[in-house]
Amino acid sequence: MERTFEIAAIAGSLRQASFNRALLRAATELAPADLHITVHDLLSIPLYNADVEARGVPAAVEELRSAVRAADGLLIATPEYNYGVPGVLKNTVDWLSRPPEASALRGKPAAIVGASPGMVGTARAQAQLRQAFAFTDTLAMNQPEILVARAHEKFDQNGVLTDEKTRAFLAKFLAAFASWVARLATR
């Protein structure tokens, strides 16, 4: 029997109706049978502060760290704000990377997707996230990429991904991610 890989997923937007949350919902629908995606919310993650960490890691952070550690892979949907990663997402990466010797991100297979109303999707934000992952030793899949441009034309008013080409490409991307996770699980 084929193994099912558990994937922790986070969207780098706090807005309930964000395109990136909708993209993760579509990913849960289109995931191949060997991927089980659980979406985690970032609403309760406080700003990273070493003084807070020294007094004790907040429960919401510890819950997310545990979920990411336990998962076989990490799926991140990032918007792009001002040519970069949203603060809430970078903040979450900072919390997940602590302490460095026991980082929930170290050696974790990851994939990055993103949706934006702009013309370049989230290319710059994804590049910034990959740069942070170099330090955290997070093994981000390079290809294929999901850069959903003009997202307002690809999702309906209920946040359903209706663009068939994007749905098909997302399914292909998720199959590649399943292969990436499986390959890294055997090393």
C-alpha positions as CSV (number, residue, x, y, z in Angstrom):
1,M,0.0,0.0,0.0
2,E,1.2,3.5,-0.9
3,R,2.1,5.8,2.0
4,T,0.1,8.9,2.6
5,F,2.2,12.0,3.4
6,E,0.9,14.5,5.9
7,I,1.4,18.1,4.8
8,A,1.1,21.1,7.0
9,A,-0.1,24.1,5.1
10,I,-0.1,27.8,5.9
11,A,-1.2,30.9,4.1
12,G,0.8,34.1,4.5
13,S,-2.3,36.2,4.7
14,L,-4.6,36.8,7.6
15,R,-7.5,38.0,5.5
16,Q,-10.3,35.3,5.5
17,A,-11.1,35.9,1.9
18,S,-7.5,36.0,0.6
19,F,-6.6,34.4,-2.7
20,N,-3.9,32.4,-0.9
21,R,-6.2,30.9,1.6
22,A,-8.5,30.0,-1.4
23,L,-5.5,28.5,-3.2
24,L,-4.8,26.2,-0.2
25,R,-8.5,25.2,-0.2
26,A,-8.1,24.3,-3.9
27,A,-4.9,22.4,-3.0
28,T,-6.7,20.3,-0.4
29,E,-9.4,19.4,-3.1
30,L,-6.9,18.6,-5.9
31,A,-4.2,16.8,-3.8
32,P,-3.3,13.4,-5.0
33,A,-4.4,10.4,-2.8
34,D,-0.9,10.2,-1.3
35,L,-1.0,13.8,0.1
36,H,-3.2,14.8,3.1
37,I,-3.1,18.6,3.5
38,T,-4.0,20.2,6.8
39,V,-4.2,24.0,6.7
40,H,-3.1,25.9,9.9
41,D,-4.0,29.4,10.7
42,L,-1.6,32.2,11.6
43,L,-4.0,34.5,13.4
44,S,-2.7,33.6,16.9
45,I,1.0,33.7,16.1
46,P,2.5,36.8,17.9
47,L,5.3,38.9,16.7
48,Y,8.6,37.2,17.2
49,N,10.4,38.6,20.3
50,A,13.4,36.8,21.9
51,D,12.2,38.2,25.3
52,V,8.8,36.5,24.9
53,E,10.6,33.3,23.7
54,A,12.9,33.4,26.8
55,R,9.8,33.5,29.1
56,G,8.2,30.6,27.3
57,V,7.1,29.9,23.7
58,P,3.4,31.0,23.2
59,A,1.0,28.1,22.9
60,A,-0.1,29.0,19.4
61,V,3.6,28.9,18.2
62,E,4.2,25.6,20.0
63,E,1.1,24.1,18.3
64,L,2.3,25.2,14.9
65,R,5.8,24.0,15.5
66,S,4.6,20.6,16.6
67,A,2.3,20.4,13.5
68,V,5.2,21.3,11.1
69,R,7.6,18.9,12.9
70,A,5.2,16.1,12.7
71,A,4.3,16.7,9.1
72,D,6.1,15.0,6.2
73,G,6.2,18.3,4.3
74,L,5.2,22.0,4.4
75,L,3.1,23.9,1.8
76,I,3.1,27.6,1.9
77,A,0.8,30.0,0.0
78,T,2.3,33.4,0.0
79,P,0.9,36.7,-1.2
80,E,3.3,39.4,-2.3
81,Y,3.2,42.7,-0.5
82,N,5.5,45.5,-1.8
83,Y,7.6,43.1,-3.8
84,G,8.2,40.8,-0.8
85,V,7.0,38.3,1.7
86,P,4.2,39.5,4.0
87,G,5.3,40.3,7.5
88,V,3.0,37.7,9.1
89,L,4.7,34.9,7.0
90,K,8.2,36.0,7.6
91,N,7.4,36.3,11.3
92,T,6.0,32.7,11.3
93,V,9.2,31.4,9.6
94,D,11.2,33.2,12.3
95,W,9.2,31.4,15.0
96,L,9.4,28.0,13.3
97,S,13.2,28.4,12.9
98,R,13.8,28.7,16.6
99,P,15.7,27.4,18.3
100,P,18.1,26.9,15.4
101,E,19.4,23.5,16.6
102,A,15.9,22.1,16.8
103,S,14.2,24.1,14.0
104,A,10.9,22.7,12.8
105,L,12.0,23.7,9.3
106,R,15.4,22.0,9.2
107,G,15.4,19.4,6.5
108,K,11.7,19.7,5.9
109,P,10.5,19.2,2.3
110,A,8.5,22.3,1.3
111,A,6.6,23.8,-1.6
112,I,5.6,27.4,-2.3
113,V,2.6,28.6,-4.1
114,G,1.1,32.0,-4.4
115,A,-1.7,34.1,-5.9
116,S,-1.9,37.8,-6.6
117,P,-4.0,40.2,-8.6
118,G,-0.8,41.4,-10.1
119,M,0.8,40.4,-13.4
120,V,3.8,38.5,-11.9
121,G,2.0,36.4,-9.4
122,T,4.2,36.1,-6.3
123,A,7.6,35.6,-7.9
124,R,9.4,38.1,-5.7
125,A,7.8,36.9,-2.5
126,Q,8.6,33.3,-3.4
127,A,12.2,34.2,-4.1
128,Q,12.5,35.9,-0.7
129,L,11.0,32.9,1.0
130,R,13.5,30.6,-0.7
131,Q,16.3,32.9,0.5
132,A,15.1,32.5,4.1
133,F,14.9,28.8,3.6
134,A,18.6,28.6,2.6
135,F,19.4,29.6,6.3
136,T,16.7,27.3,7.8
137,D,17.8,24.4,5.7
138,T,14.3,23.9,4.4
139,L,14.2,21.8,1.2
140,A,12.0,23.8,-1.1
141,M,11.0,22.2,-4.3
142,N,12.2,24.4,-7.2
143,Q,10.0,23.2,-10.1
144,P,7.3,23.4,-11.1
145,E,6.2,26.8,-9.8
146,I,2.8,28.1,-9.1
147,L,2.6,31.8,-9.7
148,V,-1.1,32.6,-10.0
149,A,-1.3,36.1,-11.6
150,R,-4.5,38.0,-12.1
151,A,-6.0,35.9,-9.3
152,H,-9.2,38.0,-9.2
153,E,-10.0,36.5,-12.6
154,K,-9.3,32.9,-11.5
155,F,-11.4,32.6,-8.3
156,D,-15.1,33.3,-8.0
157,Q,-16.7,35.5,-5.3
158,N,-16.8,32.5,-2.9
159,G,-13.0,31.9,-3.2
160,V,-13.4,28.8,-5.5
161,L,-10.6,28.3,-8.0
162,T,-12.6,28.2,-11.2
163,D,-9.9,28.6,-13.8
164,E,-9.5,25.1,-15.3
165,K,-5.9,25.7,-16.6
166,T,-4.8,26.8,-13.1
167,R,-6.7,23.9,-11.5
168,A,-4.9,21.4,-13.8
169,F,-1.5,23.0,-13.2
170,L,-2.1,23.0,-9.4
171,A,-2.9,19.3,-9.6
172,K,0.3,18.7,-11.6
173,F,2.3,20.8,-9.0
174,L,0.8,18.8,-6.1
175,A,1.7,15.5,-7.8
176,A,5.3,16.8,-8.2
177,F,5.3,17.8,-4.5
178,A,4.2,14.3,-3.5
179,S,7.1,12.9,-5.4
180,W,9.5,15.5,-3.8
181,V,8.3,14.5,-0.3
182,A,8.6,10.8,-1.1
183,R,12.1,11.2,-2.5
184,L,13.3,13.1,0.5
185,A,11.6,10.6,2.9
186,T,13.8,7.8,1.6
187,R,17.1,9.6,2.0
